Amino acid sequence: VCPNCGASVPLGAVYCPYCGYRLLQSPRRVRV
């Protein structure tokens, strides 16, 4: 659930698809 707009958000989503709120505070860094 998005803390900003209250919409249900799929697990693993970085941004809320409805309001664009950033769900992950610290993005994962991927080694290349």
N, C-alpha and C positions, 0 to 999 in steps of 0.2 A: 504494500500500500504506500502510495506517495505521501510523504509528510506535508507536502505543500498544498496539494489539491484534493487528496483523499481518494484518488482513483486507484484501482487495482492495477499493479504493474507486474509484468512477467519477471520471474526470477532471473537474475543476472543482468538485468537492464541497467545501463549506465545513466540514462536519462529517462525521465517520465515521458511517454509518448503523447501525453495529453497537454501538459503544461511546460515541458522542457526542463523541469527541475533536475539538478544533478543529484543522483541517488548515491553514487559512490564518492566518498570524501577523498579517499586516496586511491587513484587509479593504479592498476597493476602494471608493473613495468616488465616488458618481455625482452629477454636477451635475444640478440640477433646474431 
